[in-house]
Amino acid sequence: MSKTRIYEVAKELGMNSKELMEFLEKELNISVKSHMSTIEEETVQAIKDLIEEERQAKKEVKKQKEPPKEKKKTPEKIKVKEKLEEEPVEEKPVREVTITTQEITLDILAKRLELEQNDIIKDMFMKG
């Protein structure tokens, strides 16, 4: 018969080794020294079955406690979406500015374009 290490079984079950070792001690009265200890294949299957049963029981309890969630869109969300679709997108007019110096600062550019510096930075950031 083959043997499997505790940490491998824990990994398969999606839990940490310490949790599995505590489970073995409490539920099956199996004492193991460390995560490197081995257990028989029959024991591994029993552990998997017990843990799966516990998980199913927890899911059922959660389902009973929680009211069913509705996945329908609320009227407010629908209204907001409709408003967004109705509003025309404003396109800003394109302005050309000729600058004769080789070096330019954001302050000079903003003054020439008659825009705020933050708007220029945001626009350039959005364009990559």
Long-range contacts (C-beta under 8 A, 24 or more apart in sequence): 1-40, 1-41, 1-42, 2-41, 3-38, 3-39, 3-40, 3-41, 4-38, 4-39, 4-41, 4-44, 5-35, 5-36, 5-37, 5-38, 6-32, 6-34, 6-35, 6-36, 6-37, 6-38, 6-39, 7-35, 7-36, 9-39, 9-44, 9-47, 9-48, 10-35, 12-48, 13-47, 13-48, 13-51, 15-51, 20-47, 23-47, 23-51
